[in-house]
Amino acid sequence: MVRKNTRTIKPRIREILSKKLPSELVGLLPKHWVQIGDVLILPLREELLPYKNEIAAVYAQVLGVKTVLRKGWILGEFREPHYEIIYGNDPVTIHKENGIFYKLDVSRVMFSPANVKERIRMASIAKPNELVVDMFAGIGHLSLPIAKHCKARVIAIEKNPYTFKFLVENIELNRVQDRMMAYNIDNRDFPGEGIADRILMGYVIRTHEFIPKALSIAKEEAVIHYHNTVPERLMPEEPFRTFRKIAREHGYEAERLKELVIKRYAPGVWHVVVDIKVFKK
Ligand SMILES: C[S@@+](CC[C@H](N)C(=O)[O-])C[C@H]1O[C@@H](n2cnc3c(N)ncnc32)[C@H](O)[C@@H]1O
């Protein structure tokens, strides 16, 4: 993720746009943005919308990107961004991070800057002899680092056919075809049972609904990286309490190894990951 907030760039952008915009709008220009590969995601306030294309063209020129998107919302089962293209016409890019190539369509596939620490953490989490199952693979956000840097075997499951296309390309781009394979199915239809040493559950809001399936994929002893969104008033007991309750109902004991806050998801709600060791009782 490239964040260019250098001292020279912002004044340069303001200088150019002060000649094109009413003076009262210049102070509302975005001071923060996210660059993924050569695509920029720009948050724009309502007041600036009549000038969105001129503004986007200047940010593109100064920052040297090919396409600019207006930041919107990430919604639905597939966690798809709804971002409007306001400059250029090609939202597909290759983003390089921690030695991994991530090819994606930034306008339609989520790639969160706030998850960078977790992507980097995954690069040293597994041993080469492990079998890792990523139940919500996306474009391989969390499992490409495991295949590439830990050299573990990975099964990556992604339901959205459009995202899956990039997952398959990324496996080849990163030359991990020998140890990473992908399934374009709903993870609840995955046939493997009792096979995984480690399971990634990189999802939010409804992740608890998938705990029984994760347990059926896990070996009798396994580690599960369980992500979910949690109201602050329920922390720190949640989300582990719910995980353990469901695990016990399915004949497993659960031990919390580590818990990390990934990001603020909404006011008073946090995206959390818990590393959990599960044992069949
Ligand atoms: C929020 S993205 C997260 C990607 C990555 N795990 C991360 O944490 O950065 C979740 C992905 O799970 C996929 N997904 C949602 N429900 C699924 C299901 N039942 N089976 C397989 N994939 C699913 C979505 O299409 C999306 O690409």
The ligand as an ORCA input file, in Angstrom:
! r2SCAN-3c Opt
* xyz 0 1
  C     -13.603     -9.644      3.188
  S     -12.887    -10.605      1.895
  C     -11.430    -10.971      2.782
  C     -10.280    -11.495      2.024
  C      -9.145    -11.955      2.925
  N      -9.537    -13.174      3.647
  C      -8.712    -10.885      3.909
  O      -8.974    -11.050      5.107
  O      -8.086     -9.886      3.520
  C     -13.850    -12.076      2.059
  C     -13.879    -12.960      0.833
  O     -14.636    -14.149      1.151
  C     -15.458    -14.491      0.048
  N     -16.591    -15.292      0.566
  C     -17.671    -14.849      1.221
  N     -18.466    -15.891      1.579
  C     -17.837    -17.015      1.148
  C     -18.151    -18.397      1.233
  N     -19.252    -18.825      1.838
  N     -17.287    -19.287      0.679
  C     -16.143    -18.864      0.074
  N     -15.799    -17.561     -0.050
  C     -16.640    -16.642      0.496
  C     -15.873    -13.152     -0.542
  O     -16.266    -13.258     -1.890
  C     -14.580    -12.327     -0.370
  O     -13.752    -12.414     -1.492
*
